[in-house]
Amino acid sequence: MSVPLFATRPERCPFGHPLAPGAPQRLGWKSCLCDPAREAAAAGRGMGHLWIWCIACDEEGREATFYEPPHDTGYREPGTWQPPRQVPDGLAVLCV
């Protein structure tokens, strides 16, 4: 029996591009120590985030990445810092 990787996989990126299987996107894993990642690890999901990256946005000069579990944007790993970028209002997405 297959198990879905994403509990809340988005259907579209904030700019309207489809993120359904087969659509232009990349999937991956990022280890992390933020609180949601630690909670996921306690539940047996691993300490980090699955992510979906919209390739169509990249072709338009933007980046839109979704994290499962949602990444704590206030957490920064030691030695890393990125300035925040604006995100369309009301969307659960981290644009980096």
Residue pairs with C-beta under 8 A, 6 or more apart in sequence:
5 27
5 50
5 68
6 50
6 52
6 68
7 68
8 68
9 19
9 52
9 66
9 68
10 19
10 52
10 66
10 92
10 93
11 18
11 19
11 20
12 18
12 19
13 19
13 54
13 56
13 57
13 64
13 66
13 93
14 64
14 87
14 88
14 91
14 93
14 95
15 54
15 56
15 57
15 60
15 62
15 64
15 88
17 23
17 24
17 54
17 56
17 57
19 25
19 52
19 54
19 66
23 56
24 54
24 55
24 56
24 59
25 52
25 53
25 54
25 55
26 52
26 53
26 55
27 50
27 51
27 52
27 53
28 50
28 51
28 53
29 46
29 48
29 49
29 50
29 51
30 48
30 49
30 51
30 67
31 37
31 47
31 48
32 47
32 48
32 49
32 71
32 75
32 77
33 47
33 75
33 77
34 71
34 72
34 75
35 72
35 75
36 49
36 69
36 70
36 71
36 72
37 47
37 48
37 49
37 69
37 71
37 72
38 47
39 69
40 46
40 47
40 48
40 49
40 69
41 47
41 48
45 69
49 67
49 68
49 69
49 71
50 67
50 68
51 65
51 66
51 67
51 68
52 65
52 66
53 63
53 64
53 65
54 63
54 64
54 65
57 63
57 64
62 95
63 95
63 96
64 93
64 95
65 93
65 94
65 95
65 96
66 92
66 93
66 94
67 94
70 92
70 94
71 94
73 84
73 94
82 96
85 95
85 96
86 95
87 93
87 94
87 95
